[in-house]
Amino acid sequence: MPESDQTTTLPGYGTCQTRIHTATVLKNVSGTLQPVNIKTAAYCECKAQVGSPVYGIVMG
């Protein structure tokens, strides 16, 4: 999922956004190892919606 895509996984409470991690790995191409960058979803960054029941708990 592209980094800019948002998914409402906390309906009425907040939003989550998938964050991407890029890793460099070695790919065997005809016996020669070549570095290749791959991107993968690494974690979700969730934010409580201001005024939601959980906002005070999260923000303390």
DSSP file (Angstrom, degrees, kcal/mol; ACC not computed):
  #  RESIDUE AA STRUCTURE BP1 BP2  ACC     N-H-->O    O-->H-N    N-H-->O    O-->H-N    TCO  KAPPA ALPHA  PHI   PSI    X-CA   Y-CA   Z-CA
    1    1 A M              0   0    0      0, 0.0    39,-0.0     0, 0.0     0, 0.0   0.000 360.0 360.0 360.0 131.4    0.0    0.0    0.0
    2    2 A P    >   -     0   0    0      0, 0.0     3,-1.7     0, 0.0    16,-0.2  -0.259 360.0-116.5 -61.2 149.2    1.5    3.4   -0.9
    3    3 A E  T 3  S+     0   0    0      1,-0.3    15,-0.0    14,-0.1     0, 0.0   0.787 112.4  58.0 -58.2 -30.0    2.6    5.5    2.1
    4    4 A S  T 3  S+     0   0    0     13,-0.1    -1,-0.3     2,-0.1     2,-0.2   0.635  82.5 103.0 -79.6 -13.1    0.0    8.2    1.3
    5    5 A D    <   -     0   0    0     -3,-1.7    13,-0.7    13,-0.1     2,-0.4  -0.504  56.1-160.2 -73.1 136.1   -3.0    5.8    1.5
    6    6 A Q  E     -A   17   0A   0     -2,-0.2     2,-0.4    11,-0.2    11,-0.2  -0.913   5.0-163.0-116.3 145.7   -5.0    6.1    4.7
    7    7 A T  E     -A   16   0A   0      9,-2.1     9,-1.9    -2,-0.4     2,-1.4  -0.992  20.0-134.2-126.8 133.5   -7.3    3.5    6.1
    8    8 A T  E     +     0   0A   0     -2,-0.4     7,-0.1     1,-0.2     9,-0.1  -0.694  43.3 151.9 -86.5  92.1  -10.0    4.2    8.7
    9    9 A T  E    S+     0   0A   0     -2,-1.4    -1,-0.2     1,-0.2     6,-0.1   0.513  70.3  51.7 -97.9  -7.2   -9.3    1.2   11.0
   10   10 A L  E >> S-A   14   0A   0      4,-0.6     3,-2.9    -3,-0.2     4,-2.2  -0.556  85.5-157.1-123.4  65.7  -10.6    3.1   14.1
   11   11 A P  T 34 S+     0   0    0      0, 0.0     4,-0.1     0, 0.0    -2,-0.0  -0.173  77.8   0.1 -53.5 124.4  -14.0    4.3   12.9
   12   12 A G  T 34 S+     0   0    0      2,-0.2     3,-0.1     1,-0.1    -4,-0.0   0.325 129.9  66.0  82.4  -8.5  -15.0    7.3   15.0
   13   13 A Y  T <4 S-     0   0    0     -3,-2.9    36,-3.6     1,-0.4     2,-0.3   0.660 109.4 -63.1-117.3 -25.8  -11.8    7.2   17.0
   14   14 A G  E  <  -AB  10  48A   0     -4,-2.2    -4,-0.6    34,-0.3    -1,-0.4  -0.988  48.8 -85.7 166.5-167.3   -9.0    8.0   14.7
   15   15 A T  E     - B   0  47A   0     32,-2.0    32,-2.9    -2,-0.3     2,-0.4  -0.930  20.9-148.0-133.6 157.2   -7.1    6.9   11.6
   16   16 A C  E     -AB   7  46A   0     -9,-1.9    -9,-2.1    -2,-0.3     2,-0.4  -0.960   7.9-162.9-124.6 145.3   -4.2    4.7   10.8
   17   17 A Q  E     -AB   6  45A   0     28,-2.0    28,-3.0    -2,-0.4     2,-0.3  -0.995  20.9-125.9-130.6 127.6   -1.6    5.1    8.0
   18   18 A T  E     - B   0  44A   0    -13,-0.7     2,-0.4    -2,-0.4    26,-0.2  -0.528  23.9-151.2 -71.9 133.4    0.7    2.4    6.7
   19   19 A R  E     - B   0  43A   0     24,-3.3    23,-2.9    -2,-0.3    24,-1.2  -0.870   8.2-138.5-109.1 143.5    4.4    3.3    6.8
   20   20 A I  E     - B   0  41A   0     -2,-0.4     2,-0.4    21,-0.2    21,-0.2  -0.764   9.1-159.9-105.8 142.7    6.9    1.8    4.4
   21   21 A H  E     - B   0  40A   0     19,-2.7    19,-2.1    -2,-0.3     2,-0.5  -0.980  10.0-148.4-119.3 134.2   10.4    0.5    5.0
   22   22 A T  E     - B   0  39A   0     -2,-0.4     2,-0.4    17,-0.2    17,-0.2  -0.895  16.7-174.6-103.3 129.0   12.9    0.2    2.2
   23   23 A A  E     - B   0  38A   0     15,-2.7    15,-2.8    -2,-0.5     2,-0.6  -0.951  19.7-137.3-122.2 142.7   15.5   -2.6    2.5
   24   24 A T  E     + B   0  37A   0     -2,-0.4     2,-0.3    13,-0.2    13,-0.2  -0.886  30.6 173.7 -99.3 124.2   18.5   -3.3    0.2
   25   25 A V  E     - B   0  36A   0     11,-2.9    11,-3.0    -2,-0.6     2,-0.5  -0.811  32.5-109.6-123.8 165.1   18.9   -7.0   -0.6
   26   26 A L  E     - B   0  35A   0     -2,-0.3     2,-0.4     9,-0.2     7,-0.1  -0.853  27.6-161.1-100.1 130.6   21.2   -8.9   -2.9
   27   27 A K  E     - B   0  34A   0      7,-2.9     7,-2.7    -2,-0.5     2,-0.8  -0.925  18.1-129.7-111.7 132.6   19.7  -10.6   -5.9
   28   28 A N  E     + B   0  33A   0     -2,-0.4     2,-0.6     5,-0.2     5,-0.2  -0.730  28.8 179.5 -84.4 109.5   21.5  -13.4   -7.8
   29   29 A V  E >  S- B   0  32A   0      3,-3.2     3,-1.7    -2,-0.8    -2,-0.0  -0.910  73.6 -34.3-114.8 102.6   21.5  -12.4  -11.5
   30   30 A S  T 3  S-     0   0    0     -2,-0.6    -1,-0.1     1,-0.3     3,-0.1   0.874 125.3 -45.0  52.3  42.4   23.4  -15.1  -13.5
   31   31 A G  T 3  S+     0   0    0      1,-0.2     2,-0.5     0, 0.0    -1,-0.3   0.390 119.1 108.5  87.0  -4.1   25.8  -15.7  -10.7
   32   32 A T  E <   -B   29   0A   0     -3,-1.7    -3,-3.2     2,-0.0     2,-0.5  -0.922  65.6-134.9-108.9 128.6   26.4  -12.1   -9.9
   33   33 A L  E     -B   28   0A   0     -2,-0.5    -5,-0.2    -5,-0.2    -7,-0.1  -0.700  26.6-176.5 -83.5 125.1   25.0  -10.5   -6.7
   34   34 A Q  E     -B   27   0A   0     -7,-2.7    -7,-2.9    -2,-0.5     2,-0.2  -0.974  27.3-116.8-123.6 134.6   23.4   -7.2   -7.4
   35   35 A P  E     -B   26   0A   0      0, 0.0     2,-0.4     0, 0.0    -9,-0.2  -0.482  34.7-177.6 -70.1 137.2   21.8   -4.9   -4.8
   36   36 A V  E     -B   25   0A   0    -11,-3.0   -11,-2.9    -2,-0.2     2,-0.4  -0.999  20.9-134.2-135.6 135.7   18.1   -4.3   -5.2
   37   37 A N  E     -B   24   0A   0     -2,-0.4     2,-0.4   -13,-0.2   -13,-0.2  -0.770  23.4-173.9 -90.3 133.5   15.8   -2.1   -3.1
   38   38 A I  E     -B   23   0A   0    -15,-2.8   -15,-2.7    -2,-0.4     2,-0.4  -0.959  11.9-147.0-124.4 147.2   12.5   -3.5   -1.9
   39   39 A K  E     +B   22   0A   0     -2,-0.4     2,-0.3   -17,-0.2   -17,-0.2  -0.910  20.8 171.9-113.1 140.6    9.7   -1.7   -0.1
   40   40 A T  E     -B   21   0A   0    -19,-2.1   -19,-2.7    -2,-0.4     2,-0.3  -0.995  41.9 -98.4-145.4 149.5    7.4   -3.4    2.4
   41   41 A A  E     +B   20   0A   0     -2,-0.3   -21,-0.2   -21,-0.2     3,-0.1  -0.539  42.3 175.4 -65.9 127.3    4.8   -2.3    4.8
   42   42 A A  E     -     0   0A   0    -23,-2.9     2,-0.3     1,-0.4   -22,-0.2   0.793  52.3 -25.3-107.3 -38.4    6.5   -2.0    8.2
   43   43 A Y  E     -B   19   0A   0    -24,-1.2   -24,-3.3   -26,-0.0     2,-0.4  -0.977  56.8-106.3-165.9 169.7    4.0   -0.6   10.6
   44   44 A C  E     -B   18   0A   0     -2,-0.3     2,-0.7   -26,-0.2   -26,-0.2  -0.921  19.2-149.3-110.4 137.5    0.9    1.4   11.1
   45   45 A E  E     -B   17   0A   0    -28,-3.0   -28,-2.0    -2,-0.4     2,-0.4  -0.924  21.2-166.9-104.6 112.6    0.9    4.9   12.5
   46   46 A C  E     -B   16   0A   0     -2,-0.7     2,-0.4   -30,-0.2   -30,-0.2  -0.824   6.8-167.9-106.5 140.2   -2.4    5.5   14.3
   47   47 A K  E     -B   15   0A   0    -32,-2.9   -32,-2.0    -2,-0.4     2,-0.2  -0.991  21.0-126.3-128.8 130.7   -3.6    8.9   15.5
   48   48 A A  E     -B   14   0A   0     -2,-0.4     2,-0.3   -34,-0.2   -34,-0.3  -0.520  30.8-115.1 -73.6 139.8   -6.6    9.5   17.8
   49   49 A Q    >   -     0   0    0    -36,-3.6     3,-2.3    -2,-0.2     6,-0.3  -0.597  34.0-106.4 -76.9 132.0   -9.2   11.8   16.5
   50   50 A V  T 3  S+     0   0    0     -2,-0.3    -1,-0.1     1,-0.3   -36,-0.0  -0.364 106.8  19.5 -58.0 130.5   -9.5   15.1   18.5
   51   51 A G  T 3  S+     0   0    0      1,-0.3    -1,-0.3    -2,-0.1    -2,-0.0   0.316  94.1 128.2  90.4  -8.0  -12.7   14.9   20.5
   52   52 A S  S X> S-     0   0    0     -3,-2.3     3,-1.2   -39,-0.2     4,-0.6  -0.388  75.1-106.9 -76.8 160.7  -13.1   11.1   20.3
   53   53 A P  T 34 S+     0   0    0      0, 0.0     4,-0.3     0, 0.0     3,-0.1   0.769 119.6  46.0 -58.6 -26.6  -13.6    9.1   23.5
   54   54 A V  T 3> S+     0   0    0      1,-0.2     4,-2.6     2,-0.1     5,-0.3   0.565  87.7  87.8 -94.3  -8.0  -10.0    7.8   23.3
   55   55 A Y  H <> S+     0   0    0     -3,-1.2     4,-2.9    -6,-0.3     5,-0.3   0.919  89.5  48.0 -58.8 -46.4   -8.2   11.1   22.6
   56   56 A G  H  X S+     0   0    0     -4,-0.6     4,-1.2     1,-0.2    -1,-0.2   0.843 112.8  49.3 -63.4 -34.4   -7.8   12.0   26.3
   57   57 A I  H  4 S+     0   0    0     -4,-0.3    -2,-0.2     2,-0.2    -1,-0.2   0.927 116.1  41.5 -69.9 -45.6   -6.5    8.5   27.1
   58   58 A V  H  < S+     0   0    0     -4,-2.6    -2,-0.2     1,-0.2    -3,-0.2   0.920 122.7  38.0 -69.3 -45.0   -3.9    8.6   24.2
   59   59 A M  H  <        0   0    0     -4,-2.9    -1,-0.2    -5,-0.3    -2,-0.2   0.641 360.0 360.0 -85.6 -14.7   -2.8   12.2   24.7
   60   60 A G     <        0   0    0     -4,-1.2    -3,-0.1    -5,-0.3    -4,-0.1   0.477 360.0 360.0  64.6 360.0   -3.0   12.0   28.5
